[in-house]
Amino acid sequence: MIRLILLFFIVIFTFCSPQKNPVGKISTDELTEYVKKAINPKFKTWVLFSHGTYVIIDDTTIIDKKKFALKQIKEFGPVFPGCSAGDIGVSKLHLVEGWSVSGHGYGIYTYVHPTEMESKNPSDIDIGFYGRNKRDQDSKDTSIIFVSE
């Protein structure tokens, strides 16, 4: 009986204790701050989507930044077999933990934080596929969480 009670408390404390960043979860505020540090400061205008994809806008003639970013993510975000959306590049970031994953659309990147990865030492392929998947989610969800102008 004592073992059963002890087991009950172990289960309760293990599964009910709060976790700051479970694998795959970063708060919106954290994501925004990470991406701010990930982007080269010379790029002042960018739009961030809820899964971590950001569109850098270096054309100063574009008035509606959200509309432009939505067009870009809808065109270059979706991933399906045989498309060029499978092209990925992974860059280790220096001013913030994590990686930036690029694809086939100019100025479109996806931020990946180390806590999102299951492995402590993920390969570039794992990071790239994870980032590509996040970009695909952003192309379907299209929730903009931040606009830097």
C-alpha positions as CSV (number, residue, x, y, z in Angstrom):
1,M,0.0,0.0,0.0
2,I,2.8,2.4,0.8
3,R,4.4,1.7,-2.6
4,L,1.1,2.5,-4.3
5,I,0.9,5.8,-2.4
6,L,4.5,6.6,-3.2
7,L,4.0,5.8,-6.9
8,F,0.9,8.1,-6.9
9,F,2.9,11.0,-5.6
10,I,5.8,10.4,-8.0
11,V,3.4,10.4,-10.9
12,I,1.6,13.6,-9.7
13,F,4.8,15.5,-9.1
14,T,6.4,14.4,-12.3
15,F,3.6,15.2,-14.7
16,C,2.0,18.2,-13.0
17,S,5.2,20.2,-12.4
18,P,5.3,23.2,-14.7
19,Q,7.9,23.2,-17.5
20,K,9.2,26.5,-19.0
21,N,9.9,25.2,-22.5
22,P,8.9,21.7,-23.3
23,V,10.2,20.4,-26.6
24,G,8.6,22.3,-29.5
25,K,7.2,25.1,-27.4
26,I,8.4,28.7,-27.2
27,S,6.3,31.6,-26.1
28,T,5.4,34.3,-28.6
29,D,7.4,36.9,-26.6
30,E,10.4,34.6,-26.5
31,L,10.2,33.8,-30.2
32,T,9.9,37.5,-31.1
33,E,13.0,38.4,-29.0
34,Y,15.0,35.5,-30.5
35,V,14.2,36.5,-34.0
36,K,15.0,40.2,-33.3
37,K,18.5,39.0,-32.4
38,A,18.8,36.6,-35.3
39,I,18.2,39.2,-38.0
40,N,21.0,41.3,-39.2
41,P,20.3,44.8,-37.8
42,K,20.7,46.4,-41.3
43,F,17.3,44.8,-42.1
44,K,14.7,47.0,-40.3
45,T,11.5,45.7,-41.8
46,W,10.4,42.2,-41.3
47,V,7.2,40.2,-40.4
48,L,7.1,37.2,-38.0
49,F,4.7,34.3,-38.2
50,S,3.5,32.2,-35.3
51,H,5.7,29.2,-36.0
52,G,8.9,31.1,-36.4
53,T,9.0,32.0,-40.1
54,Y,10.0,35.6,-40.8
55,V,10.0,37.5,-44.0
56,I,12.6,40.2,-44.4
57,I,11.4,43.2,-46.5
58,D,14.2,45.2,-48.0
59,D,12.1,47.0,-50.6
60,T,11.3,50.3,-49.2
61,T,8.5,50.9,-51.7
62,I,6.3,48.2,-50.2
63,I,3.6,49.9,-48.2
64,D,1.5,47.0,-46.8
65,K,4.1,44.8,-45.1
66,K,1.6,42.3,-43.8
67,K,0.0,41.8,-47.2
68,F,3.5,41.4,-48.8
69,A,4.6,38.8,-46.2
70,L,1.3,36.9,-46.5
71,K,1.8,36.7,-50.3
72,Q,5.4,35.5,-49.8
73,I,4.6,32.8,-47.2
74,K,1.7,31.5,-49.3
75,E,3.9,31.3,-52.4
76,F,7.1,30.0,-50.9
77,G,6.0,28.4,-47.6
78,P,4.1,25.3,-48.6
79,V,6.1,22.0,-48.8
80,F,5.0,19.2,-51.0
81,P,6.8,16.3,-52.7
82,G,8.8,17.3,-55.8
83,C,8.7,21.1,-55.2
84,S,11.6,23.4,-54.7
85,A,10.4,24.1,-51.2
86,G,12.5,21.1,-50.1
87,D,15.7,23.2,-50.7
88,I,17.0,24.2,-47.3
89,G,20.1,25.9,-45.8
90,V,20.9,26.0,-42.1
91,S,22.9,28.8,-40.5
92,K,24.1,28.7,-36.9
93,L,23.3,32.0,-35.2
94,H,25.9,33.9,-33.3
95,L,24.0,36.6,-31.3
96,V,21.3,34.2,-30.1
97,E,21.0,30.5,-29.5
98,G,19.6,28.5,-32.4
99,W,19.6,28.4,-36.2
100,S,18.1,30.1,-39.1
101,V,16.7,27.9,-41.9
102,S,16.4,29.3,-45.4
103,G,14.5,27.9,-48.3
104,H,13.8,28.8,-51.9
105,G,12.1,32.1,-51.3
106,Y,14.2,35.3,-51.1
107,G,14.2,36.8,-47.6
108,I,12.2,34.0,-46.0
109,Y,13.8,32.3,-43.0
110,T,12.6,30.2,-40.1
111,Y,14.0,30.4,-36.6
112,V,14.7,27.1,-34.7
113,H,15.6,27.3,-31.0
114,P,17.7,24.4,-29.4
115,T,14.9,23.6,-27.0
116,E,12.6,22.7,-30.0
117,M,14.9,19.9,-31.0
118,E,14.7,16.5,-29.2
119,S,18.5,15.9,-29.6
120,K,21.1,17.9,-27.7
121,N,23.3,17.9,-30.8
122,P,21.0,17.8,-33.8
123,S,22.4,17.5,-37.3
124,D,21.9,20.2,-39.9
125,I,19.5,17.9,-41.7
126,D,17.3,17.5,-38.6
127,I,17.3,21.2,-38.0
128,G,16.6,21.9,-41.7
129,F,13.7,19.5,-41.8
130,Y,12.3,20.8,-38.6
131,G,12.5,24.4,-39.8
132,R,11.0,23.5,-43.2
133,N,8.1,21.9,-41.4
134,K,7.6,25.1,-39.3
135,R,7.6,27.1,-42.5
136,D,5.0,24.8,-44.0
137,Q,2.8,25.3,-40.9
138,D,3.2,29.1,-41.2
139,S,2.0,28.9,-44.8
140,K,-1.2,27.2,-43.7
141,D,-1.8,29.1,-40.4
142,T,-0.6,32.5,-41.6
143,S,-0.9,34.1,-38.1
144,I,1.3,37.2,-38.0
145,I,2.6,37.8,-34.5
146,F,5.0,40.8,-35.0
147,V,5.8,43.4,-37.6
148,S,9.0,45.4,-37.4
149,E,9.0,48.6,-39.4
